[in-house]
């Protein structure tokens, strides 16, 4: 291959390089498209049940009140 390259003109080398760069760009675009498709499939595959996602906000408030109380008592 090296001897072939040495016999080519600058124009031919540039043409080969341009073509290779175009192919690399196409491959990168295809990889990105596939990664995005995989991410969308993963998100679409998630199932959220109402029971698992239901939040009792009074429990959340109580929890944070306890945390704040503990933090305040340890910093004094």
N, C-alpha and C positions, 0 to 999 in steps of 0.2 A: 504494500500500500504506500509506503514511504517513497519508493521510487516512482510510483504513479503520480503522487502529489508533486514531486519535483519537476515532472514533465508538463504539468498543467499551468495554464496562464493564470494571472491574478483574477481575471474575470471568471474563469471556471471555478477557481477556489472560492471566490466570493459567492457564486451561485450555489455551490454545494453547501457552504456555510449558511446562507440564507434559507435554503430548503430545510436544513437540519434544525435551525432555530424555529422555523414555522412548525415543524413536526413536534418539537419539544413543547411549544406553546399549546398545540392541540392536545398533547398528552396531559399536560398540566390542567388544562380546562376540563378534560374528561375526568381526571382524578378528582378535581374539585366538585364536579357535578355529581359524581358517585358518592363522595363523602356527604354532600348535602342531602342526597336522596336517602342515605343510610340514617342520617340524623332525623330526617322527617319520619321515616319508618319507625324509628325507635320511639319518637314522641307519640306518633299515632298509635303505637302498640301499648302505651301505658294505659292502665285502667285505674280509675280512681273511684272507689266506692264511697258512697255518702257516709257510711259508718266510719270509715277510716279517716275521712277528711273533715268530719264534723268537729267543731272546736267549742269547748265550753269556756267562754271568755272569762267567766268568774274564776275558773281554776287557773287560767293564765295570769290573771291579775294577782291572785293570791300567791302564785309562785314567784312572780317578780317582786312582790312586796316582801316575801321572805328573803329573797336574795339580797335586796337592798338593805334590809334590816341586818342581815349577817355581815354584809360589807361594811356598813356603818359601824357595827360593833367591833370589827377587827381593825379598823383604821383609827380608832380612838385610843 
